[in-house]
Amino acid sequence: MIYDVAVVGAGAAGLMAAIFAGRGGARVAVVDGARKIGAKILISGGGRCNVTHDVVTPEDFNGNRNTIGRVLRTFSVEQTIAFFEEIGVALKREETGKLFPVTDRASTVLDALLRATREAGAEIMSGTRVKAIRTGSSFRLETNGVPLLASRVVLATGGQSVPKTGSDGHGFTIAHSLGHTVTETFPALVPLVIEEPHWIRDLTGTSADVELFVRSGSRRVLVRRRGAMLLTHFGVSGPVVLDISRHWIAARNEDRATTLVANFLPGDSAEELEKRLVAAGRRNPHGTVSSVLRGLVPERILSTLAPPTPLGRLEREERRRIALSLTELPIPVSRDRGFDYAEVTAGGVPLSEIESATMESRRCRGLYLCGEILDVDGRIGGFNFQWAWNSGRLAGLNCANLA
């Protein structure tokens, strides 16, 4: 079985590579170990598939931003929207800037991609796991079935997030065998766990708009993020937690004294809150902290952190403690929930090992890499899908140019 291009992995980046390689005239095989293609697409965005974001910049990603920017410029958000409309997926923009299919069904996206892949002439081989790739006059893909020969290979195997969907890290092993290095990998966009008894775990289902920051052992603030935090039975989740998780994990790996801190009044400091409470106490000494902050902080959180003591009888030390607990609350995170619950993988094959204009490997000519296998991870909101569309398309186009 001989092909011009073998795409290993039929996720977002792999299908995009297959479509554009096939449209360019190459004979393409898409090989994936899963029986059911596209499981990760189907579960993304709560089953709705957050296809992209209305504004995407290199600053939305972790990784070599110069290289990321060059890849992003090859296929704009507007071009992405037009592509999906072309294959039958109309998108809608929500207030957050996220773009979803108007059907609100991830299956709409997957079905359209699979249809476009077949219409481009690519052959999809599900249930075919690539065990190893040998180099020579052509690439030989050793599988659990018949070996494949291909002039070029696109490695789009994903990372390690949600391994039950097929992205179990085996692609990193293949990339390493073909001459690439792989940086340390860890979960990103992942919920965080509080193992010890803590009041947060008793308020399951409560959501709050907060500012989170990662603080080093020397108390230096490393990263800040703002958004919705969800209190859960295991710890914390929600968009802002997912966004900051990879920064907490990376910092914690270097400094065990790193802490995650929450401000339930974004933009306010403890000193500013103290002054507000003092002023409120002068106006109404019978009022409480809860009455002053009602509507700004969820009532369940206020009742936990602020006693119902009248402001006029609140001692200075107690007022200071309340102000600190509402603006600088250390969250005793013990660990993340792991790759099973992570939306993406941080780390991977360094971008310095690929040609950003083509996605071709600098270590193994004829090999192209795209998507999550590379050392790129974006924030929540459709950014990782945009990277998949861009890098997969670029790899497919350049494979086809050699057909």
N, C-alpha and C positions, 0 to 999 in steps of 0.2 A: 504494500500500500504506500504509494509515493505521492507526496504533495509538494507544492511550492512553499506553503506555510502551514505549520502546525501550531495552533493556539492551545496552550495548556491552561485550562481553567475557563469555565463558562460563566463567570460572574459578570459584573458590570463592565469592567475594563476588558475582559476577554471577549465578550460579545461585541463590544464596540470595535476592537481590533479586527475581529473576523468580518464584520460588516464592511469596513473600509478596505481591508485587504481583498475581500471578494469583489467589491465594486471596482477595484483597481485591476481586476483581471487575473488575480492569483487563484490557483486551486488550493482551497483552504479546508483543513480539518480542525474542528474544535473538540478538544478531548477533555472530559471531566469525569472524575471518579464517582460523583453522585448519580444515583438513578434518576432523581428529580432535579432538573437544572434550575438554578436561580433561587435557591431557598433563602439566601441572604437578602436578595432583593425583596422577596415576598414578606419578610418579617420587618423590613426597615420602615422607619417612620410610623410605628404602630400599625403596620399592615397597609399603610397608605403610600409609602415610598416618597420621601422628600427628595425630588429629582435634582434640585439645585437651589440656589439662593439668588435673589435679584441683583446683588452686588457681591462679587467674589474678587478678592485681592490676595497677593502673596502673604499679607499680614494675617490672614485668616488661617494660616498653616504653620506647623512646626516642621523645620527642615531647612535646607539651603534655599532661602527665599529668592535669590537671584535666579537659580535654576527653575524653581517653581514658577516664577513670574514668566520666564521664557516659554514654558510649556503652556501656561494659562493663556498667553496672548495668541496662541495658535487657534483657539476655538472659544469665542466669547460666550457669555451667558445668552446673548441674543441669538447667536448661531445655534447654541444648544436648544433653545426653545423652538427655533425653526426646524431643527432636525427632528425633534420629537413630534412636532406637528406633521411633518412630512411622513413619518411612519405611523401616524394615526393616534398620537397622544397629545391632546390639548392640555395645557397647564394653566393653573390659576395661582395667583399670588395671594398669600395671606398677610395679615397685618405685620407679622414678624419678619416678612421678607422671604419666607420660605415658599418654594413653588412645588405644588402637588398636582397630580393628574386630576382633572375635573371630576372624574368618577370616584375619587377618594379610594381607589383600589390599586394596590401594588401590582396585582395580576395584570392590570391594563398595561403597565410599563413592561413587565416581563414578556407577556404575550407579543407585544409589538416588537421588542428586540429579537425574540426568537424568529418571528415572521420575517423581519428584515434580514436576519442572518441567513435564513434559507433562501430568500429572494436574491441575496447576493451570491448564491451558489455555494455557500459553505456547507460542509457536512458536519452535523453535530453528532458526536459519539458520547452518549451518557453511559455511566457505569464502567468507564474505561479509565483506570487509574494509571498514571505514568509513574513507574517505579524509579526509573533512572533515564538519563539522556547521555548517549555516547556521541563523541565528535569524530569526524573523519572527513571524507569527501562530501558527506552530508550528515545531517543529524539523524541518529537512530534512537527512537523513543521506545524503551522497553516498557511494556504495559502488562496488565493482567490478562491480555488477550494477544492478538496478533501485533507484532512490532510494526512501527510506522517509520517511514523515511521522509525527511523533509529538508528542503534547501535552507529554510529559515525557521526559527522557533520564536514564538512570543510566549514569555513566561508571565502568566497572569493568575497565579495560584492563590493570591490573597495572602494574608498574614496568619495570625493564630486566633483571631477573635471569632467567637461562636463556632468552635471546631466541629460541632455536630452538622454544620452546613457544608463541611468539606475543607474549610480553611484551617487545617491542623498544623501548619508550619512546615509541611513536607517540601514546599516550594523553596524554602530557605536552604534545605539540604541539597536540593538539585542545583540551586544557584551557586552554592559553595563548591559543589563538585565540578562546576564549569568555570571556576577561577575567581568567583566573587567572595568578598568579605560580607559579613552580616553583623551589624551593630547589635548591642544588647536590645532585646525586645521586651516590652511590657505592655499591659493593657492600657488603653486610652478610651475616653468617653465611657467610663465605668462607674457604677455606684460604689460608695464607700461604706465600710462596716464599722460599727461600734460594738465591740464584743462584751464589754463590761455593762452592768446595769446602769442605765442612764435615762433621764426623763424624756429625752428625744424619742427613744424607742417606745415610750408609753403614749406618744401623741401621733401614732400612725395615721397617715392621711392628711395631716396638716401641711399646708403649703404657705410659704412666705417669700416675699420679694426681699432678697438680701444681697449684701456685698460679701463675698468670700475673699480671703487672702491667705496666701501661704507665707508663713513666717519662719525664718531660719532660727536655729538655736541661739544665734546672737541677736535675735529679735528684729532682724532686717526683713522688710516686706519684699518678697521675691516676685509675686504675681498677684494681681487683683482681677476679679471677675464679678459681674453683677447679673442677677436673674432670679428665676424661681427655684427655690429649694424645697424638696418634698421630704418630710420626716416619715420614716418607714419603720417596720418592725425589726429591721436589721441595722439601721443607721440612717444614712442620707442619700438622696438621689435627686432627680430633677435636672433641668438643663444646665444651671450654673455649676452644680456638683460635677456633672459629666465633663463640662468644659475645663474645670480646674483640676480634675482628677489626675491627668497625666503629669501636671506640674507638681502636684503633691507627691506622687509616686517617685518621680525623678529626683526631687529634692530630698525626699525621705531616704532614698537609696544612698545618698551621699552624706546625709546628716540625720541621724536618728532622732535628734531633738527638734526636727522640723514639726511645726504644728499647723493645723487648719483652723482659721479663726473666722467667725461670722459676725457681721454687723447687721442687725435687724432694722436699722434706720440708716440706709445707705446715704452717704453724704454728711452725716452727723458724726461728731466725735463725742467721746464720753464727757469732755468738758462742756461742749455745747448743749448736750442733753441735761447735764446738771444745772446749767444756767436756766434752761427752759423750765425745769421742775421747780427751781427756786422762785422764778417769776410766777409760775402757775400757783404755787403755794401762797404767795402774797395776795394774789387776786381771789383765791378761794382755798383757804386752809383746810376745808373739809373734803376737797377733791383728792383723788388718788392718782397714782402713776397710770393706772389703766384708763381712767377717765381722760387724762391728758393725751394718751397715745392711741385711744380707740380709733380704729380705722386705718392706723398706720402699721400696727403689728397685730397678728392674729390673737384673739382673745385667749385661746388656750395657752399660747406662749407667754403672754403677759401675766396670766394668773399663776404661771409657774415661776417666772423670774421676778415678779414684783408683788410684794405682799399688799394687802388692802389697807395698809396704814395711811391715815390722812396725811396729806403733804405737810400740814402745819406741825405734825408731831414726828416727822421723819428726821432721824438723826443724820448728821452730815456723813458719817462713815457708811450708814446704810444707803443713803442716797448715792454715794459714790460707787458702792458695790452694785446697785441696780443699774446705774449708768454704764458701768463697765460690762456687766453681763448682757446688756442689750446692744452694745456697740463693739465689744471685743470678746465675744464668747469663744473660748477654746473648745473645739469639737474633738473629743478624744478618739479619733479614727485609729483603728488598729491595723487595718489592711483594706485592700480593694476586693471586689467580688470575683476577680479573676477573668480569664479570657472567655469563660462560658457566658458572662454577662456584659462583656466589653463590646462596644460597637465598632472599634477599630484597633489596630495594632500600632504602637509607637515603636520606632526603630525599623531595621530591615537593611536592604542593600543600599549603600550610600549613593546619593545622586552623583557624586563625583566619578562613579564608575560607569556612568552611561553618557551617551552623547545627547544633550538636551534637545538638539534640533531633530533627532530621529528616534530617540529612545533605544538606540542600539547599544549593546554592551561594548565597553572599551576593553574588556578582558577576553571576550569570546565573540569574534565577528560572526554575524548571522543570527546572533541571539538578541532578542529585544525584551525589555522588561517594562511592565506598566502596572498601575494600580497600587494596591496595598502592600505588595512585596517590597516596594521601595521605601526608603526612610523618609516618609511624608505622612503626616496626619493632620487633619483639619479640625476646626471646632464644629460643634453641633449645628445643624441647620442646612444640610445639603452640600456642604463644602467637599466632603470626601467623595461623594458621587461626582461632583464636577471634576475633581482630579482624575477619577476613573474614566469619565468620558473623554477628557483631554488627552491623557497619556495613552489610553487604549486606541483612540483614533489616530494619534500621531504614529504609534507603532505600526498599526495596520496600513496606513498610507505608505509608509516607507518600505514595508515588506513588499507591498504590491508594486512599487516602483522598480523593484528588482526582478519581478516575475518575467 
